[in-house]
Amino acid sequence: VQLVESGGGLAQPGGSLRLSCAGSRASSRTYVMAWFRQAPGTEREAVAGISQNRLSTNYADSVKGRLVISRDNAKNTLYLQMNSLKPEDTALYYCAKGRAGFWISTTNWPSGERYDAWGQGTQVTVSS
């Protein structure tokens, strides 16, 4: 499965962006999907995860109430709506596909080892 992110760019503090991640195969809809981010000099951070059927979503505490993960399985596309952006949201954002047999929970979703396909990333910069 190939994953291609888009939608990054420059936004002002308080602004919004919508990231997209297109999967290359229809089977991507049967897996947990997630967004991660990494800023220069920091470790990769799990941002949000979503179950195959869209009923379960999980978020890092730092983004709760501001970022919303969603997916359109008919289009094999994952989204991240980013609102009320802050300078600390500046990072390279990656989408990731969960391994076969991985069922999301509130404790397991942030672990990068549970994902086996990653996009190339899209840069988000929040600055005035």
Secondary structure, DSSP 8 states (H G I E B T S, - for coil): --EEEE--EEE-TT--EEEEEEESSGGGGGS-EEEEEE-TTS--EEEEEE-TTS--EEE-TTTTTTEEEEEEGGGTEEEEEE-S--GGG-EEEEEEEE-TT----TTTTT-GGGEEEE---EEEEE--
